[in-house]
Amino acid sequence: MLNRIDLRGSRRDPRGLLPRAQLDVSQAVEKIRPVVEAVRHHGFSAIREAGEKFDGVRLERLRVPRDRIAAALETLDPDVRAALLVSIERARRVHADQRRTDVTTQVVPGGSVTERWVPVSRVGLYVPGGLAVYPSTVVMNVVPAQEAGVDSLVVASPPQRDTGLPDARVLAACALLGVDEVYAVGGAQAIAMLGYGCDGADESDRCAPVDVITGPGNIWVTAAKRLLQGTVGIDAEAGPTEIAILADDTASPVHVAADLISQAEHDPMAASVLVTDSPALADAVDGELAVQVPATKHEARVREALGGTQSGVVLVDDLAQGLAVVDAYAAEHLEIQTRDARDWAMRVRNAGAIFVGPWSPVSLGDYAAGSNHVLPTAGCARHSSGLSVQSFLRGIHVVEYDEAALRDVAPHVVVLANAEDLPAHGQAVTARFGS
């Protein structure tokens, strides 16, 4: 079922040889630009028109009434409620340790620089609702923002055709987290609403603009985030989900196959990649996929994802070459199923999140490890991190020098200002001393 790429004996840079989902976000930007511009200039009427066209729902109001959010929690399956509470508690424990403290550096006597960590004022959190619904994504977006100290949180999620509201489990997760500003808006129009602000059916239905937008979505959401970047901050341009597994002959083919399927279940464009120095394991995993795929609920979706060019088995000479391959791939999720798994995991440089050993599957991180599941995709883990408390903070330098400290350094400032042919910079210093 899985395509094979044999890199044994190769010394070529693996980046151009590895499977990867192909998305043309630039083309998508041009397609959704009219939607975004319509929301910017026409607000509620443009959102309603887009909702009818793309979601099949005609909205009478944008904001979900508070009583409907509360009702969703009241009717939530008790087991789902218990699981969400565990997810919230563990995420809080991990993200609370990410808080930054202000630091003052005494540069010289009378001269200091303080770095303050200040949360953004208002954030928009997008929760997708297409092929699947994601109450867990509410947790992963809201908890770090709350732990960062953000004052105002707003959630946007697509309306369901039967209710005209976001999925009830998404609303219930919002209720558990104390979020009561929720909008039944999805897709590019939701990103535009968050970024530019929007009128509503009346003043109570209005959405004020946000400072930062986070959360995953389809290519249209990603394109809208790219278009709005600069107007607002964004977490990342999320592409289709992906898993890479670095495994040797100690790995269980049952576990490996199940984990590849778990990511393929998300989307026909999801990527599932096995990197191994064991052809026998690769063969055994193919055998397990033949057994497990027909038994999975979303068989057609899984088959398409696993059979696509974005998925496959990469054969390597040894784990050292395998490490180079997974570093080049920079997976959103990377599992290490090898001997001495933790040692290999600590040598990885590029991954959104790393899952060590046979008892740490990606599914654990999706829901209840305490880690965050909003992670960089498409190789962006080479330069970007997953969502965290830091995503909602800004470091602001506060510079405080007294007269003596400025006088002492003034000649150096003047020299550098003149070297850059900006003499007024130096004069702004010397003017304070009457010369």
Protein Blocks (a to p, Z undefined) as FASTA:
>chain_A
ZZcddfehiabdfklmpccddddfklmmmmmmmmmmmmmmnommmmmmmmmmmnopacfb
fbdcfklmmmmmmmgcfklmmmmmmmmmmmmmmmmmmpccdddddfbghiacdddddddf
bdcddddffkbccfklmmmmmmmmmmnopabdcddddddfklopacfklmmmmmmnopab
dcddehjllmmmmmnopadfblklpccddfbdcddddfklmmmmmmmgojaccfbdcddd
dddddddfkbcfklmmmmmmmmmmmpmkbccddddfbfklmmmmmmmmmmmmmmpmklml
mmmmmmmmkbccdddfblmlmmmmmmmnopabdcdddehklmmmmmpmbdfbdcedjklc
fklmmmmnopafbdceehlmmmpccddfklmcccdddddddfklmmmmmmmmmmmmmmno
paklmmmmmmmnoZZ
